[in-house]
Amino acid sequence: MESFDELVAEAEAADVSGWGFDWLTGRASEVRPPWDYAKRLAQRLAGVQSALDLDTGGGEVLGEAARFPPVMYATETWPPNARKAHDRLAARGVRVVQTSHGATLPFADASFELVTSRHPVCPDWAEIRRVLKPGGYYFAQHVGPASAFELIEHFLGPLPQERRKRDPRDEAVAAKGAGLAVTDLRTARCRMVFHDVGAVVWILRKCVWWVPDFSVRKYRDALLALDEPMRRGEPFVAHSTRHLIKARR
């Protein structure tokens, strides 16, 4: 294994734009939820005439679909990701729109038969309902409560209040409050394994909301504490949480 400083330097120099995780191949792994969201998404897209994908990232998951409906839009708030999504999807007829957090979606009422999202930042249930056609569906995979918190709390310490956020039951209540009927809700807890400290640095650079003030300099001691057992062949294990939600207007 490379030295601590070499692993860190490599991770700091690596590209973290978009929403792909290929850089972690061989360095970290995560078990996927059992429902295969990308496959289910593709099936649903093939059965409608209009759809909107929210918080599409670089369009990686949406781009796995073999077929898009005649009217297909995607939104993304982070400019580098919006550009990646446009480059990946525009030639296939997907119109990518850069939006702002908390802003009203730039679409007319009842525009889409299907609204989707994989890991939305914060679902705006009222807006989702507004842009759905009557009888249309919201279909998404959300990040659940306390996801990756074994790693996050290694750096930030105990976060009891934050652990309660993103509860799928609370989200279902919020969706119903906005006028949506939740027809399916499934949860999963998935094992994550990090084999070297470079993988940790890279993921914290990519998922900046995990440890918002992260820098190698500030958290060097915490990183060294992870590095030592990894060199003995003891990976760091955390768990992601996910829920699949389907709701009808």
C-alpha angles and dihedrals in degrees: 000000000000120000121275092255093048093051091048094047091050092050093047091052096047123103114256100177121118124025102277123116102196091122089071094059108130092006102067139003140194129198110235124231114266097244099070098226096195092056093047091047091053091050092052094046090054091057102053139065098219134028143167125205113202124208090005095175108203090339092257098137096035089050091062090072113103094210136030128199118253090259110046126162133172130191131206131173103200109079098217090052092045089055092048091049091050092049091049100042112023094083088057093055099262114139110215116204123192110222138177129245111265095009124129111265110257094237134099122253116280094012102141140048090203134029117187140176139174110210101346115200094231119342113230099210095188091054092045090054092045096056094042119095115237106278091020124132139233110211120180150143113230132193108250135217122304092002112179089353093144086068097036093050091048085070103029104030125231115347105186096164095046090051089067096057124101093028107171092221091055091048091051090052090049091049091051090048089057092053102266125129111223107220101173134021123173131170136204138183112206131194118241121195126193116194102182138023092244089067089054093050091048095049092048090051090050099041094045094171092065094071103005096191095043120151130149090236094053096043100033094121092050090049092049089052089057094043097057099063091039088061088055090055096261109130122205111251125205134158132234121207124212138174132198114216131186121184133174131213 
